[in-house]
Amino acid sequence: MGLFSFFTKEIAIDLGTANTIIFWNDKVVVDEPSIVALDAVSGKVMAVGKRAQMMQGRTHDNIKTIRPLRDGVIADFKSAEMMLREFIKRIYPKRSMGSASLKMVICIPSGITEVEERAVKDSAEQAGAKEVKLIHEPMAAAIGIGLDILEPIGNMVVDIGGGTSEIAVISLGNIVKSQSIRIAGDEFNKDIEEYMKNEHKINVGERTAERIKIEVGAAIPTLDNPPPPIAVHGRDMMTGIPKEVIVKYDEIASCLDKSISKIEQEVLHALERTPPELSADIYRTGIYLAGGGALLRGLDKRLQTRTQLQVHIAEDPLRAVARGTQIALKNYDKFPFLIK
């Protein structure tokens, strides 16, 4: 186990705005939505993850659902602590927790403040960690994609998560240029909710907007293999009666255009600020997409058209960051400068 003692248990965590993924012993042991359901009176945890998500938008006054992270950072410290604690319990039963020192490595957005970093560490420590280290998301994504980040070669990684989009140029084991913007999956959902109100005159919830994005979401209005239209149910804004409408992928591409354009602009801006030699490398290596946003249909083609560069989608982009965090944890001696 290298640096750590035999009695140290090590876990790598992608504490995301939308989902939390935990690696332990080279296996994904938790892959759940980052949401917790609480008893409104006692504050007791009723559910976390998938079960809590099922309650979202369907609770009565005695239960409230909370997403502890917003825009890539902890918005509710206490809820984040409780959510982490419950996830960790699934890995280590209570009776085994005291026999081992728990070490966590958690990935964070590259643009967060020292105060926000401290909030992540404090939440993890309150959840039971004896030692907490942090790694920036684009660096973790690059490692998880399989790039050799230690070489003197420039690589550009665009990680589109739930709360933030991370754009970074990496060379010689460090981030040369980076930009973190709070336009990502959650913003796409808001765009869809607003579109459904304006164009179809129905109110839909966050979960329904997420489903629309997954099933018919697209970044361009013309796809080679388009998904079939889907039926969406919501509340009619005029009558208040439940209503069904049919939604097609091209209209979702239209409603997401403004947010995607902002991500494109940041990618172009990052390329403009990249040193010439690294720009030459990126021309050869292209741009690598990771995160859930990489699965948006046609996004790679759209970015390729705009930048005139090759665009590669990571294998299993949803878990690229968590996988990279796990690799950095296992090879701590090789990557000591990656983890704060």
C-alpha positions in Angstrom: 0.0 0.0 0.0 3.1 2.2 -0.3 2.8 5.4 1.8 -0.2 4.1 3.8 -0.3 1.6 6.6 -1.9 -1.8 6.4 -4.7 -0.5 8.6 -5.6 2.4 6.3 -8.6 2.0 4.1 -8.5 4.2 1.0 -11.4 5.4 -1.1 -11.6 7.7 -4.1 -14.6 10.0 -4.4 -16.1 12.0 -7.3 -18.4 14.2 -5.2 -20.4 15.6 -8.0 -23.3 18.0 -8.2 -25.5 15.4 -9.9 -23.9 12.1 -8.9 -21.5 10.7 -6.3 -19.2 7.9 -7.4 -16.9 6.1 -5.0 -14.1 3.7 -5.9 -12.7 1.2 -3.4 -10.3 -1.7 -4.2 -10.5 -0.8 -7.9 -14.3 -1.2 -7.9 -17.2 1.2 -8.1 -19.0 0.6 -4.8 -21.3 3.7 -4.9 -22.8 5.3 -8.0 -25.8 7.3 -6.8 -27.4 10.7 -7.3 -26.1 13.4 -4.9 -29.3 13.9 -3.0 -30.6 13.2 0.5 -34.1 13.0 2.0 -34.6 14.3 5.5 -37.3 14.2 8.1 -38.3 17.9 8.3 -39.0 17.7 12.0 -36.2 15.6 13.4 -33.6 16.2 10.7 -33.0 12.4 10.5 -31.9 10.9 7.2 -34.7 9.1 5.5 -32.9 8.1 2.3 -29.9 9.0 0.2 -29.0 8.5 -3.5 -31.5 6.7 -5.8 -34.1 6.2 -3.2 -34.0 9.9 -2.2 -34.2 10.9 -5.9 -37.4 8.8 -6.2 -38.9 11.0 -3.5 -37.8 14.3 -5.2 -40.9 16.4 -6.1 -43.2 13.8 -4.5 -42.7 14.5 -0.8 -45.2 15.8 1.8 -44.5 18.5 4.4 -42.7 16.2 6.8 -40.0 15.1 4.3 -37.7 17.4 2.3 -35.2 16.4 -0.4 -31.9 18.3 -0.6 -29.1 18.4 -3.1 -26.1 19.3 -1.0 -24.0 20.4 -3.9 -24.7 23.2 -6.3 -22.5 24.5 -9.2 -19.8 22.0 -8.2 -19.4 23.1 -4.6 -21.1 22.3 -1.3 -24.1 24.4 -0.7 -25.4 22.6 2.4 -22.6 21.5 4.7 -24.7 19.4 7.1 -26.5 17.5 4.3 -23.3 16.8 2.4 -21.8 15.3 5.6 -24.9 13.1 6.2 -24.9 12.0 2.6 -21.2 11.0 2.7 -21.6 9.3 6.0 -24.5 7.1 4.6 -22.6 6.2 1.5 -19.5 5.2 3.5 -21.7 3.0 5.7 -22.5 1.0 2.6 -18.7 0.2 2.2 -17.7 -0.2 5.8 -20.1 -1.5 8.5 -20.0 0.4 11.7 -18.1 -2.3 13.6 -15.2 -2.2 11.1 -14.9 1.6 10.9 -13.0 1.9 14.2 -10.4 -0.7 13.3 -9.0 1.3 10.3 -8.0 4.8 9.4 -10.2 6.0 6.6 -8.4 8.0 3.9 -10.3 9.9 1.2 -9.2 11.5 -2.1 -11.9 13.8 -3.4 -11.9 15.6 -6.8 -12.9 19.2 -6.9 -13.5 21.8 -9.6 -10.4 23.7 -10.6 -12.0 27.1 -10.0 -13.3 26.8 -6.4 -12.0 29.0 -3.6 -10.0 28.0 -0.5 -13.2 28.4 1.6 -15.0 26.0 -0.7 -12.1 23.6 -0.6 -12.2 23.7 3.2 -15.9 22.9 3.2 -15.2 19.7 1.2 -12.5 18.7 3.6 -14.6 19.5 6.7 -17.6 17.5 5.3 -15.4 14.5 4.6 -13.8 14.7 8.1 -17.1 15.0 9.8 -18.3 11.9 7.8 -15.5 9.9 9.3 -12.3 10.5 7.3 -9.0 10.6 9.2 -7.2 12.1 6.2 -8.6 14.0 3.2 -6.7 14.9 0.0 -8.1 16.8 -3.0 -7.4 16.6 -6.8 -8.7 18.9 -9.5 -11.3 17.5 -11.7 -9.7 18.1 -15.1 -6.5 16.4 -13.9 -8.5 13.5 -12.6 -10.4 13.3 -15.9 -7.2 13.3 -17.9 -5.8 10.4 -15.9 -9.1 8.5 -16.1 -9.2 9.0 -19.9 -5.8 7.4 -20.1 -3.6 10.3 -21.1 0.1 10.3 -20.1 -0.1 13.6 -18.2 3.6 13.5 -17.2 4.9 13.8 -20.7 5.9 17.2 -22.2 2.8 17.1 -24.5 -0.2 19.4 -24.4 -3.6 17.9 -24.0 -7.0 19.6 -23.7 -9.7 18.1 -21.5 -13.3 19.4 -21.4 -15.2 17.8 -18.4 -18.9 18.7 -18.5 -20.4 17.6 -15.2 -23.7 18.4 -13.4 -22.7 21.8 -11.9 -19.6 22.9 -13.8 -17.8 22.5 -17.0 -14.0 22.2 -16.6 -11.8 23.2 -19.5 -8.0 22.6 -19.0 -4.8 22.4 -20.9 -2.5 19.9 -19.3 1.3 19.3 -19.7 4.1 17.9 -17.6 1.8 16.8 -14.9 0.2 20.1 -14.3 -2.6 22.4 -15.5 -1.2 25.1 -17.7 -4.5 26.9 -18.4 -7.9 26.2 -17.0 -11.3 27.6 -16.8 -14.3 26.5 -14.7 -17.7 27.7 -15.7 -21.0 27.0 -14.0 -22.8 26.0 -17.1 -23.3 22.2 -17.3 -25.9 19.5 -16.8 -28.0 21.4 -14.3 -28.2 24.5 -16.6 -29.3 22.2 -19.5 -32.1 20.9 -17.3 -33.2 24.5 -16.5 -33.2 25.3 -20.2 -35.4 22.4 -20.9 -37.8 23.3 -18.1 -38.1 26.8 -19.4 -38.6 25.6 -23.0 -41.4 23.3 -21.9 -43.1 26.2 -20.3 -42.7 28.6 -23.2 -43.3 26.2 -26.2 -45.5 23.5 -24.8 -47.2 25.4 -22.0 -46.6 22.7 -19.4 -44.7 22.7 -16.1 -42.2 19.8 -15.7 -40.0 19.0 -12.7 -36.2 18.6 -12.6 -36.4 14.8 -12.9 -38.5 15.0 -16.0 -36.2 17.6 -17.5 -33.3 15.3 -16.8 -35.1 12.4 -18.5 -35.8 14.5 -21.6 -32.1 15.5 -21.7 -31.0 11.8 -21.5 -33.5 10.4 -23.9 -33.7 13.1 -26.7 -31.1 15.6 -25.7 -28.9 16.8 -28.6 -26.3 19.5 -29.4 -27.1 19.7 -33.1 -30.5 19.7 -34.9 -29.5 17.1 -37.5 -28.2 13.7 -36.3 -27.3 10.6 -38.3 -29.1 8.3 -35.9 -31.7 10.4 -34.1 -33.6 9.1 -31.1 -37.3 8.7 -31.4 -39.7 11.3 -30.0 -40.8 10.7 -26.4 -44.0 11.4 -24.5 -43.6 13.9 -21.7 -46.2 14.5 -18.9 -46.6 17.6 -16.9 -49.1 20.1 -15.6 -50.9 22.2 -18.2 -50.2 25.9 -17.3 -53.6 27.0 -18.5 -56.0 24.4 -17.0 -53.8 22.9 -14.2 -54.7 19.5 -15.5 -52.0 16.8 -16.3 -51.1 16.8 -19.9 -49.0 14.8 -22.4 -46.9 16.3 -25.2 -44.5 14.8 -27.7 -40.9 16.1 -27.6 -38.4 15.7 -30.4 -34.6 15.8 -30.3 -34.2 18.8 -32.7 -36.3 21.1 -30.5 -34.2 20.2 -27.5 -31.1 20.9 -29.5 -32.6 24.4 -30.2 -33.3 25.0 -26.5 -29.8 24.0 -25.4 -28.1 26.0 -28.1 -27.4 29.1 -25.9 -25.8 27.2 -23.0 -23.7 25.0 -25.4 -22.5 28.2 -27.2 -21.2 29.5 -23.9 -19.2 26.3 -23.4 -17.9 26.6 -26.9 -16.8 30.2 -26.3 -14.8 29.1 -23.2 -13.1 26.3 -25.1 -12.1 28.8 -27.8 -10.9 31.3 -25.2 -8.8 28.6 -23.6 -7.3 27.7 -26.9 -6.5 31.4 -27.5 -4.6 31.6 -24.2 -2.6 28.4 -24.8 1.2 28.7 -25.4 2.1 28.1 -29.1 4.0 24.8 -28.6 1.1 23.3 -26.6 -1.3 24.6 -29.3 0.7 22.6 -31.8 0.4 19.5 -29.6 -3.4 20.0 -29.3 -3.7 20.2 -33.1 -2.3 16.7 -33.2 -3.9 15.2 -30.1 -7.3 17.0 -30.3 -9.8 17.7 -27.5 -11.0 15.0 -25.0 -14.6 15.1 -23.6 -15.5 13.7 -20.2 -18.4 13.9 -17.8 -22.1 13.3 -18.4 -22.3 16.2 -20.8 -20.0 14.3 -23.2 -22.9 11.9 -23.8 -25.1 14.7 -25.3 -25.7 13.6 -28.9 -23.7 15.5 -31.5 -21.7 17.6 -29.0 -18.4 16.1 -30.3 -19.3 17.0 -33.9 -20.4 20.5 -32.9 -17.1 21.2 -31.1 -15.2 19.7 -34.0 -16.9 22.0 -36.5 -16.3 25.0 -34.3 -12.6 24.4 -33.4 -11.5 22.4 -36.5 -9.9 20.0 -34.1 -10.4 16.3 -33.5 -12.8 15.7 -30.6 -12.6 12.4 -28.7 -15.3 11.2 -26.2 -13.8 9.3 -23.2 -14.6 5.7 -22.7 -17.3 5.7 -20.0 -17.2 9.5 -19.6 -19.5 9.5 -16.6 -16.8 7.7 -14.5 -13.7 9.2 -16.0 -13.1 11.6 -13.2 -13.7 9.0 -10.5 -11.5 6.5 -12.3 -8.7 9.0 -12.5 -9.0 9.9 -8.8 -8.7 6.2 -8.0 -5.6 5.8 -10.2 -4.0 8.9 -8.6 -4.7 7.4 -5.1 -3.1 4.1 -6.0 -0.1 5.7 -7.6 0.5 8.4 -5.0 4.3 8.1 -5.3 4.0 8.7 -9.0 1.6 11.6 -8.7 2.4 13.3 -5.4 2.0 16.8 -6.7 -1.6 16.2 -8.0 -3.2 15.8 -4.6 -3.3 18.7 -2.2 
